[in-house]
Amino acid sequence: MLEFNIQAMSCNHCVKAITEAVHEVDPTAKVEADLATKRVQVQTEAARAAVVAALAEAGYAPAA
């Protein structure tokens, strides 16, 4: 399970874009987003670096 803090996530559109970005890396990934805490959990077999790169490309780079 990967967990990210994504400060740019502010609405359901953001959640959809983040989910789509993760699914580009792993179409079977399970994505759970909590807007209130700006936390995203991803259950995937993909490498963390690949998921981070996809999120950054979509404009939602995780906080360091």
Sequence and secondary structure as in RCSB ss.txt:
>XXXX:A:sequence
MLEFNIQAMSCNHCVKAITEAVHEVDPTAKVEADLATKRVQVQTEAARAAVVAALAEAGYAPAA
>XXXX:A:secstr
 EEEE TT  SHHHHHHHHHHHHHH TT EEEEETTTTEEEEE SS HHHHHHHHHHTT     
